[in-house]
Amino acid sequence: MPLLARLRSSRFPLVALASLLVLLIAGVAIAIVNEQSLREQTAREAGAQADLLASAVSGALAFDDRQAAQDYVDAVQVNPNVLAAAIYDENDRLVASFSRAGEAISPVAPSTTRATEFRDGRLHIVRPVEQAGQALGTARLRVLETPPAQRFSRIAGLMLVLGLGALVVIVLAVAQGALRRANRQLADRAAELARANDLLQQQMMEREKAEEALRQSQKMEAIGRLTGGIAHDFNNLLMVASSGIELLDRTEDPKRRTALAAGVKQAVERGAALTRQLLAFARRSPLQAEVLDLRSHIEGLRFLLERSLREDIEVVLELDEGLWPIEADPGELELALLNLAVNARDAMPQGGRLTVSGHNLPKEAGVADRVCLKVADTGAGMSDVVASRVFEPFFTTKEVGRGTGLGLSQVYGFVRSSGGDISVASREGEGTTFTLSLPRTDKTPKPAVAAAVLPAGTVGKPDARLLLVEDDDAVAAGVGHMLGDLGYSHVRVASAAEALAMLEQDAAFDIVFSDMVMPGQMDGLGLAQEVRRRLPEMPVLLTTGFSEAASAATGQAFRLLPKPYGIDSLSTALAETLARAAARTPPT
């Protein structure tokens, strides 16, 4: 009876309505909170998986290994909530991807490198792929925001709350139980995903160990090949030099002595060229970028290319009118084209045709204007395996003594250092085409001017007094003989500290000639800067065969004479340095 009395009470509908409203509000609030929590959890898990994928493919993008990138992308399919995944390079070009039926990666602006966005019931994630602080591209995922079963369960719970007010407590209890079960299932799935990620990381670590072992073996093989090739080349050069020197002592015939001296000089020049190639590959030789009219520059190389090839190889230049100017080191560009021509020559033992073509590539897909150079031959071509390794340091298919594996590595290094790209296309029996893509510059090429030629025997000043700073006794002795023949008197010291002490005692020198690399706390560049500070009118000439500071020296307006050099180069460099100093110094 008390229950009937309570039911008949007029206050009960209001209490029930209030209770229903409170329960409805609570239910809606719980649904919203759970929905937000699930969205955040989904975003965190998907973000973690995207970060893991970006970290995994960094090595693949660095080495342009599309197959490895595809393998990593395929590995994320273990998560059923991942609908699609893709890897893009730094130019937003697709490298690897997968997608489930009816799904695709939504386009993202090229400048977007990190994003998490819910859209159309999907979670879109973009993460940068970086290595050593350098951006290599982006990793992108498209993830299901919430499984349909869970979404239907929550909607059904709310509909039951609205339609069955009298049973709201039971419905809410059932819905809460279903939600707990869903959360447990989601937690179980998260645990499965974590275990899958752990397994994937373990597999990645094992693969990295295997790849590292393979790289180590390849390095040892390459070093052995490099050692044999360079030793063979240098032994030949030393043989020419040593035999020539011995024969010079045995003959008095002026013509024969001239021929022997020319052979020794040619051997020294070839050794210097090989050293420059090694330095260029090691990135220790600074690039001297200039604005180049590519068409006229390559036309000027026709004779050099023809001389580098055999008579049975035809050289064809197909350069479009109006090629855009580029900014690059002209010497390195010439060396790159020469290396490609020599490789083409070796690939055409029975003769053939070498075609150098060039055309403009207007801006497209976010890539700036570029100039495309193609070097194509009609030779034997390469297999896919050889083509995939052709730019590797020290890789060569030639026998020991015929190649060091540095030529195409130097070409690759030059193109990348100039801000461009290089690729190779080849099929066995159908020839090879190398494509160099170099960025266009808005600068205008300087008009060609005739190089200033100093009169023979010019020494700058007949009575010039020189301070020679050189730590190597043998080099100092040789340079001293050349300075004497040129009419210079000189004082030699072995370090920057000794040079500064000498200048403190006696500043009556006309020029300081210093090596760049010396023992002690101060190198040649530091000495030049200190001399400039103490004696602003004192000219300084620097020389080096290997120095990372070489570009800094030229950047600070110091004249640089590269080693090895001959007496003519030394005479010209000293005369020009003294002349420039005299032009800057006002008459007294």
ZINOR-V76233 format. One record per backbone hydrogen bond with DSSP energy under -0.5 kcal/mol. CO is the residue of the C=O (numbers start at 1). NH is the residue of the N-H. E is the energy in kcal/mol with one decimal. If there is no record, write none. Layout:
BEGIN
co->[CO;CO]
nh->[NH;NH]
e->[E;E]
END
This chain:
BEGIN
co->[1;2;3;4;5;9;10;11;12;13;14;15;16;17;18;19;20;21;22;23;24;25;26;27;28;29;30;31;32;33;34;35;36;37;38;39;40;41;42;43;44;45;46;47;48;49;50;51;52;53;54;55;57;58;59;60;61;64;65;66;67;68;69;70;71;72;73;74;75;76;78;79;81;81;83;84;85;86;87;87;88;89;93;96;98;100;109;111;115;117;117;119;121;122;122;123;123;124;125;126;127;128;129;129;131;134;136;137;138;139;140;141;142;142;143;147;148;149;150;151;152;153;154;155;156;157;158;159;160;164;165;167;168;169;170;171;172;173;174;175;176;177;178;179;180;181;182;183;184;185;186;187;188;189;190;191;192;193;194;195;196;197;198;199;200;201;202;203;204;205;206;207;208;209;210;211;212;213;214;215;216;217;218;219;220;221;222;223;224;225;226;227;228;229;230;231;232;233;234;235;236;237;238;239;240;241;242;243;244;245;246;247;247;248;253;254;255;256;257;258;259;260;261;262;263;264;265;266;267;268;269;270;271;272;273;274;275;276;277;278;279;279;280;284;284;287;288;290;290;292;292;293;294;295;296;298;299;301;302;303;304;305;306;310;312;312;314;314;316;316;318;318;320;325;326;326;328;328;329;330;331;332;333;334;335;336;337;338;339;340;341;342;343;344;345;347;348;352;353;353;354;354;355;355;356;357;358;359;360;361;364;367;369;370;371;371;372;373;374;374;375;376;377;379;380;383;384;385;386;386;387;389;392;399;399;405;405;406;407;408;409;410;411;412;413;414;415;416;421;423;425;427;431;432;433;434;434;435;435;436;436;437;438;439;452;455;459;461;464;465;465;466;466;467;467;468;468;469;471;472;473;474;475;476;477;478;479;480;481;482;483;483;484;489;491;493;495;496;497;498;499;500;501;502;507;510;511;512;512;513;514;516;516;523;524;525;526;527;528;529;530;531;535;537;539;540;541;542;543;544;547;549;550;551;552;553;553;554;559;560;561;566;567;568;569;570;571;572;573;574;575;576;577;578;579;580;581;584]
nh->[5;6;7;8;9;12;14;15;16;17;18;19;20;21;22;23;24;25;26;27;28;29;30;31;32;33;34;35;36;37;38;39;40;41;42;43;44;45;46;47;48;49;50;51;52;53;54;55;56;57;58;58;61;62;63;65;64;66;69;70;71;72;73;74;75;76;76;77;78;79;80;82;83;144;100;142;98;140;95;96;138;92;89;87;85;103;112;113;126;119;124;122;145;119;124;125;143;117;141;115;139;130;136;137;134;131;90;129;88;127;86;125;83;84;123;151;152;153;154;155;156;157;158;159;160;161;162;163;164;167;168;171;172;173;174;175;176;177;178;179;180;181;182;183;184;185;186;187;188;189;190;191;192;193;194;195;196;197;198;199;200;201;202;203;204;205;206;207;208;209;210;211;212;213;214;215;216;217;218;219;220;221;222;223;224;225;226;227;228;229;230;231;232;233;234;235;236;237;238;239;240;241;242;243;244;245;246;247;248;249;250;250;251;251;257;258;259;260;261;262;263;264;265;266;267;268;269;270;271;272;273;274;275;276;277;278;279;280;281;282;284;285;283;286;547;289;330;292;328;294;326;297;298;299;300;301;302;305;306;307;308;309;309;313;314;352;316;354;318;356;320;358;323;441;292;328;290;330;333;334;335;336;337;338;339;340;341;342;343;344;345;346;347;348;348;380;351;314;355;378;316;356;357;376;318;374;320;372;362;370;367;364;440;361;373;438;359;436;357;376;434;355;432;431;429;387;388;389;389;390;390;392;395;402;403;394;395;410;411;412;413;414;415;416;417;418;420;419;437;435;433;430;427;377;425;375;436;423;437;373;438;421;371;327;454;458;461;464;489;510;511;468;491;469;513;470;493;515;473;476;477;478;479;480;481;482;483;484;485;486;487;488;487;466;468;470;499;500;501;502;503;504;505;506;509;539;467;514;541;469;543;518;524;527;528;529;530;531;532;533;534;535;538;539;512;559;514;561;516;563;550;553;554;555;556;556;558;557;542;562;544;570;571;572;573;574;575;576;577;578;579;580;581;582;583;584;585;586]
e->[-2.9;-2.0;-2.4;-2.6;-0.9;-1.2;-0.5;-2.2;-3.3;-2.9;-2.9;-3.3;-3.3;-3.1;-3.1;-3.2;-3.3;-3.2;-2.8;-3.2;-3.1;-2.9;-2.9;-2.6;-2.7;-2.8;-2.9;-2.6;-2.7;-2.9;-2.9;-2.3;-2.8;-3.0;-3.0;-2.7;-2.8;-2.8;-2.8;-2.7;-2.8;-2.4;-2.6;-2.7;-2.5;-2.4;-2.8;-2.5;-2.2;-2.1;-0.5;-0.7;-2.7;-2.4;-1.8;-3.5;-0.9;-1.0;-1.9;-2.5;-2.2;-2.0;-2.1;-2.7;-1.3;-0.7;-1.1;-1.4;-1.2;-1.6;-0.8;-1.6;-0.7;-3.2;-3.1;-2.6;-2.3;-2.8;-3.4;-1.3;-2.0;-2.1;-2.3;-3.1;-2.5;-2.2;-1.9;-0.6;-2.8;-0.5;-3.8;-1.3;-1.6;-3.2;-0.6;-0.5;-2.9;-2.8;-2.4;-2.2;-3.3;-0.6;-3.5;-1.2;-1.8;-2.0;-1.1;-2.8;-2.9;-2.8;-2.3;-2.5;-2.7;-1.6;-3.5;-2.1;-2.8;-2.1;-2.1;-2.3;-2.8;-2.0;-2.0;-2.4;-2.3;-1.9;-2.2;-2.8;-2.3;-0.8;-1.6;-3.1;-2.9;-2.3;-3.0;-3.3;-3.0;-2.5;-3.1;-2.7;-2.5;-2.6;-2.7;-2.8;-2.7;-2.8;-3.0;-2.9;-2.9;-2.9;-2.7;-2.6;-2.7;-3.0;-2.7;-2.7;-2.8;-3.0;-2.7;-2.7;-2.8;-3.0;-2.5;-2.7;-2.6;-2.8;-2.5;-2.6;-2.9;-2.4;-2.3;-3.0;-2.9;-2.4;-2.3;-3.1;-2.5;-2.2;-2.4;-2.7;-2.4;-2.3;-2.9;-3.2;-2.2;-2.3;-3.2;-3.0;-2.3;-2.5;-2.9;-2.5;-2.2;-2.4;-3.1;-2.5;-2.0;-2.2;-3.2;-2.3;-2.2;-2.5;-3.2;-2.4;-2.1;-2.3;-2.3;-2.5;-2.0;-1.3;-0.6;-0.7;-0.7;-0.6;-2.8;-2.3;-2.3;-2.8;-2.6;-2.2;-2.0;-2.3;-2.5;-2.4;-2.1;-2.2;-2.4;-2.4;-2.3;-2.4;-2.3;-2.3;-2.2;-2.5;-2.0;-2.0;-2.5;-2.6;-2.2;-2.2;-2.5;-1.0;-1.0;-0.7;-0.6;-0.8;-0.6;-0.6;-2.4;-1.1;-1.6;-2.5;-2.5;-2.2;-1.8;-1.1;-1.3;-2.7;-2.8;-2.3;-1.5;-0.8;-0.6;-1.5;-0.5;-1.6;-0.6;-3.4;-0.5;-3.0;-0.5;-2.1;-0.8;-2.1;-3.2;-0.6;-2.6;-0.7;-2.4;-2.5;-2.4;-2.5;-2.5;-2.5;-2.6;-2.2;-2.3;-2.6;-2.3;-2.1;-2.4;-2.2;-1.4;-0.5;-1.3;-1.9;-1.8;-2.6;-0.5;-0.7;-3.1;-0.5;-0.6;-2.8;-2.7;-2.8;-2.2;-2.9;-0.5;-2.5;-2.1;-1.4;-2.2;-3.5;-0.5;-2.6;-2.0;-3.5;-2.5;-0.6;-2.5;-2.9;-0.6;-0.9;-4.1;-2.7;-1.9;-0.7;-1.1;-0.5;-0.7;-1.8;-1.6;-2.1;-0.5;-1.7;-0.6;-2.6;-1.8;-2.6;-2.7;-2.6;-2.5;-2.6;-2.5;-1.5;-2.7;-1.6;-3.2;-2.6;-2.6;-2.5;-1.4;-2.3;-2.4;-2.6;-0.5;-1.9;-0.5;-3.3;-0.6;-2.0;-3.2;-0.6;-0.6;-1.9;-1.8;-1.6;-1.9;-2.9;-1.1;-0.7;-2.1;-0.5;-2.8;-0.6;-2.7;-2.4;-0.6;-2.6;-2.4;-2.1;-2.8;-2.3;-1.9;-1.9;-2.7;-2.3;-2.3;-1.8;-0.5;-2.6;-1.0;-2.9;-2.7;-2.2;-1.9;-2.4;-2.1;-2.5;-2.3;-1.7;-1.7;-3.1;-1.6;-0.6;-2.3;-0.6;-3.0;-2.8;-1.7;-0.6;-2.9;-2.3;-2.5;-2.4;-2.2;-2.8;-2.4;-1.8;-2.6;-3.5;-2.1;-0.6;-2.2;-0.7;-2.4;-3.1;-1.9;-2.8;-1.1;-2.3;-2.1;-2.1;-1.2;-0.5;-2.3;-1.5;-2.5;-0.6;-1.1;-2.3;-2.5;-2.5;-2.6;-2.5;-2.5;-2.7;-2.3;-2.5;-2.5;-2.6;-2.0;-2.4;-2.1;-1.6;-1.5;-0.5]
END
